[in-house]
């Protein structure tokens, strides 16, 4: 009897020990899994921070590409490379006419080279513009890869669309070259670039861990200012296209007087740009979050008017056109920045 009780007690103790060991093991497994989840979330947050940084760099690169495109137009280097994606049939463009075949004018006659001579400055200007576009494309691809590491489907799909949009922009660049800088296609090329910038600002906004202080005022003025700015950029691009068409046939001193009515529309809409941005600044004057943008808009509008007047009196000099384009892009991106701060957009959630 005593022996049986002792055996039962020993079995009970053994079971208790086993249960204790099992509980400890389960506790350790749960703790290990929780730590793994914490590490994964911490890594995902790090990837999101990396993604946000890449967004900033890519926005800067795309704006640089737009400005480089303006420089190409200013210097007349658009056909510096008559083929695409190569330049005179090579990945590295020639540095001297002796590097080209003797009959290069015949080879590229359909691209207008029967009337053009090889110009090393124009060739390398266009080539560097393409390189900047290629680097921007790689950064968009890096954004897509980084978005995969965050495991957020919404972010992944948006970046897939961004990569597709960049691919379409590259294809459109080839179409512009093969069409020998056809006017309407250049306007589309510019609109796609502005769309890419807008999408990048949106991606930067939703991946930013810092919550912006929302302004409860109406959004109508920022939308009006943005719409007028886009219309003005499109009209300005068409004015530039008209200049390219007229230049071979008209003395530059008489260029302004020979421009079609689109130039008058551009000057008229400039006052709408001024008024819409003035109302925008008055409406948001007490919002401290856009103080930086506030002063950029004032400076941009002032310099846009100055360069516009200078172009009118100095026969649309190329350097003024280039500065005018940079200021227009600056104004547009500043307005987009205000809009992104204004909208109550949700921050990307990390699984």
C-alpha positions, 0 to 999 in steps of 0.5 A: 500500500505504501509502495503503491502510494509512493509510485503514484506520487513519483508518477505525478511528480514526473508528469508535473516535471514533463508539463513544466518542461513542455510549458517552458518549451512552448513559452520559448517557442512563442517568445522566439516567434514574437522576436522573429515577428518584431525583427521582420517588422523592424526590417520592413520599417527599415525598408520603408525608410530606405524606400522613402529615401529612394523616392526623394532621390528619384524625384530629384533625378526626374526633375533633373532629366526634365531640365536636361531635356530643356537644355537639349532643346535650348542648344538644338541637340535633340537630333545629336543622336539620330538613332535610339537607344544607341547613338550613331549605331554605338553605345558610346557616341563618337567624339569626332566626325572621323569616327563615323562612316564617310556616308553617315549623312546618307545613312541617317538622311531620313532623320534629317542628317542630309542637311545637318553636320556632325556636332560633337557637343550636340551629340554628347548633350543628347547622350548625357540626357539619355544617360540621366533618363536611364539612371532614373529608370534604374532608380524606379526599378530599385523602388519597385524591388524595395517595395517588394521587401515591404510586403505591402501589395498597394505599394507594390502595385503602384511601383509596378505602374511606375516602372511601366510608366517609365518604360512607356516614357522611354519608348515615347523618347524613341518615338520622338527621335524617330519622328525627328522631334515631331511637335505633338509627341514632344508635348506628350513626352512632357506630360508623361514626365509630369505624371511620373513626378506626381506619382513619385510625390504621392509614393513619397507621401504615403511612405513617410512615417512623419504624419503631416499636420492636416489643413482643414481648409478647402482644396479647391485653390490648389486644384485650380492652380495646378490645373492652370499650371499644367495648361500653361506648361502644355501651351508653353511647350507648343510655343517652343514647338512653333519656334522650332518650326519657324526658326529655319525660315524666319530671322530671329529678330522677327521671330516673336511677331511671326509666332502664331496665336498660341503665343498670345494664349500663353501670355494671357494664361500667365495672368491666370497663373499669377492670380490662381497662385496669389489666391492660393497663397492668401488662402493658405497664408497661415498654414505653417507647414507650407512656409518653404513652398510659400516663398518658392512660389513667390520667387518662381512666379516673379522670375517666370514673369521676368524671363517671359518679358526677357524672351519677348524683348530678346527674340526668345533667347535660348538661355531665357527659355531654359530658365523659364522651363526650370521655373515652370517645373519648380512651380509645378512640383511645389504645388504638388508638394502642397497638395500632398501635404494637404490631402489626408492620405493614409500611411503605408501599413507594414504587415 
